[in-house]
Amino acid sequence: MISNYESLQVLSKKNKLIAYEAIVRYGLFGEIELEKLPKQVYGIVRSIIPNIDSNIRKYNKKVSKAKKKMADFDEISKEKVALPLEKVVSHDDELLEDNELEFE
């Protein structure tokens, strides 16, 4: 199977430019005017479009999963958690005055 890149290499420089422009425009904006393309470019670009569509679907699926995970995280992070009460220990009772110290 010939890769998309290899199939574009058989085109003239002018047709390569037209093909790359059409591919990029389709990938970014989803628009393409196939009827205005030269015959050689039309066939190659037409065969590349399904790959672009497939990759866009895969990308959108991954992005939607990531957004869902972030939404779940945001929801969980807003939950209030009951913390255990801190045990207050007073050390005042344990303090000895200087005159109470015993030396051996």
N, C-alpha and C positions, 0 to 999 in steps of 0.2 A: 504494500500500500504506500502510495506516495504521500508525503506530508504536505500540509497546506503551504508551507514555506517553499518546498521544492517545486510545487506546481506553479507558484508565482514566479519562480526563477526563469521560466521559459518565456515570460512576457518581455516585450521591449521596455525600456526605461519609462517611456511615457505611459504605457499601459500598466506597469507596476505601480506608478504613482496614482493612477486612477483607481486601481484595485485597492491599494492601501487606504486611500481616502475613503472609498466606499465601505471598506471593512471597519475602519475606525468610526466613521459616522454611524454605521449600523450598531456597532457595539456600545457606543456612548449614548446615542439619541434614539436608537431603534427605528431609524428612518433610512431608506435607501430607494433610489430610483433606478431599478434594474433595467427598465426599458431604455434608459439613456446610456447604458454602458456598452462599450464595444463587445462584439461577439465573444472574443477570446476571454475578456475579463468577466463577462456575464456568466459563462460556464463555471469558472473557478470560484467566483464570489458566491454564486448560487449553491455550490457544494460546501462552502465554508459556513454559510448562515446557520444550518442546523447545529454545528459545533458551538457557535456563539450562543445560540438560544439555550442549548444544554448547559453551558457554563454559567449563564446568567441565572438559570433556575437553581443550579447547585449553590451558587453564591447567595441568592435570596433565601434559600432554605437554611444555610448556615447562619446568616444574619438574623433570621427570625428566631432560631434556636438561641442565639446569644442574647437577643433582646428579652426572650422569655426567661432565661436564666437570671438576667439582671433584674427583671421585674420581680421574680421570686425572691432574689436577694434583698431588694429594696423593701419588700413586704415583710420579710423575716427580720430585717434590721430595725424595723419600726416597732416590733413587739417589745413590750416591757417584760423584764425578767425580775422576779423577786430574788433579791440577794439576801443571804443569811445575815441576821443582825450581828453587829460586832460586839463582842463581849468586852465590857469596859472593866478594866482592872485598875484599881486605885493603888498606887504605890506609896501614898502618903502614910499609910499605917506602917509600912515597913521601914520608913526612914527613922533613923536614930539620931538623936541630937549628939553633938560632940561629947558631952559629959557622960553619955550612956555607953560609950565605947569602952570595951574592956581590952586591955593589952596583957599578954602573958609574958 
